[in-house]
Amino acid sequence: MAAPLQIEAKVVAQSRSLITVACEIKTADGLLIAAATAQQIVQSRTLTQS
């Protein structure tokens, strides 16, 4: 059976139009095995009534 992993993700920056997140994946004893960052463009939406 595989050992459990520790996964931590958090928002590291945020503005009106962009969000940046970071993620780390570690083994149960704390060894970093992967790290990633991602950015998402945020589009404003205007709600309209029908």
Protein Blocks (a to p, Z undefined) as FASTA:
>chain_A
ZZddddddddfbdcfkbccdddddddfkopafbdcdddddddddddddZZ
